[in-house]
Amino acid sequence: MARIAVIGAGMGAMAAAARLAVAGHRVTVYERSETFGGSVGRYAHEGFAFDTGPALLHLPAVYRDLFVKTGKEPLERCVTMTQVDPSSRHLFADGTAVSLPNASRAGVVSALDGALGGGAGAAWGGFLDRARDAWDRSRRPLLEEPLRSDWQVLGRDPYPALRQRRLLRSARQAGTVAEVGAWELADPRLAALLDGYALSYGLDPLRAPAAAALLPYMEETFGSWYVRGGMRALAQAVYERCLARKVEFVFGAEVARVVEKDGRAAGVELVDGTVAEAGHVVLGIRPRPELVPGQELWQDGDVAVQPRPGQGVVPGRFLVLLSLRGARPADAVHRTLVHAQDGAAEREAVFGGRLAEHPTVTVLRPDDPSARPDDAHEAVTLTATVAPHGVVDWTDPAVRERCADTLIDTAAAAVPGIRERLLRAEVRTPAETAADTGAEGGSVPAPALAGAGGAHLHPGNRTRLPGLHVAGGWSHPGGGLAHAGMSGALVAGLIVEGDGFRGSQ
């Protein structure tokens, strides 16, 4: 079996490493930082603890499969997972509020009818029916198989948009998230609900294809799960599974370039000049030209290249980590979205490289004793999607303070008395994300989507350099915890079974 060098210790890279080790390969992971997990971080201070990356897990089957395939101990024996119920609470600009139950289609429809009236539940239910059709049509080629050489087939939008006839005018069909909201959902609050899903993944509703309907469909069908101890506990479990499978980790080891020999990847060279030979190399970070000098890893017409001209900026996340005095109320909801007063203005700001005056704010209030010093305190995380570092100077103290104050003031609608309870506020911006993960601008990759001519696909896991594969959020099938785990499975399959690998059955 071969020696395999993995660059980076993010979730996709570790998922690939564990699977490759089980297949008998000798795997070494080189990570430039002093820890594992990539964007899955945890910040702790005086007994309070907060997730600094993903905070909820969707499609837990991805990690259940990883643990089943890499050992006898299932995922649930390694971490404690609970379904978040309600899945989310939504506060709209007009003062309307609705709580959506977890993984209950009938419950969601009933809740929307009760809160919004006017057939809102039926409208959302019909939308989810069409989203299910899109899921059935695109699931395998989009998520479970390596990106095909004829990837252009994914350029067609699988969402069966309603054909709307108009008097004396040609019929129209929604092609973007914003058009689905305006033409099919009609109610501006339902449109804001859909826009919120897209924005939370860093997608511009005006540009994201209608196929982004898969995102709310996945959440509302397979549920939202919280891991006791935060998502860092999941990263710890994957890391420990790697160690149990004899994967070697070298921390503080930054890779300068991929070594090429006889026209294929043959190892890695570290910044200190050390060269480690390998039969295969897995790039678990965002590909940069200097890592593979003189090589064009992907080309248009071969596989999709992301991002493409005209897509605009790739946003990041702004977090405010709040240490509060006072107990978490028994009726507190784990996740609340306070929707923007003006969604159009928010989109223009985020994707135009400015601060939004009134952003959509996600308020996370986990009922987790490990996140607080005692039951007389509460840890709350506020999150907003923002323009990346560089487009906005997130090292500017005034900018950071202004944005933090905006999020705290907005969150008061979900956490009454938040200012009076505040002990400490820790801010994390795309500048910190860039420093911690190496992602340019602190951008966070979105999941891959079909439609829009393939503009929202990510580079394939195979590259034009034999022996070099790519795993993680910047490769197929894109960003997010579940998608990263899928990329690791695809890379392992391609290395173990070769180019004939067609994905899980």
Helices and strands as residue ranges (DSSP letters): E 3-7, H 11-22, E 26-31, E 42-45, E 48-51, H 61-69, H 75-78, E 81-83, E 88-91, E 97-100, H 105-116, H 120-139, I 140-144, G 151-155, E 164-166, E 169-172, H 177-179, I 180-185, H 188-200, G 210-213, H 214-222, E 225-227, H 231-244, E 248-251, E 255-261, E 264-270, E 275-277, E 280-283, G 289-291, E 316-325, E 335-338, H 343-352, E 361-364, G 369-371, E 377-386, H 397-411, H 418-421, E 422-428, H 430-437, G 440-442, G 452-454, E 468-470, H 481-497
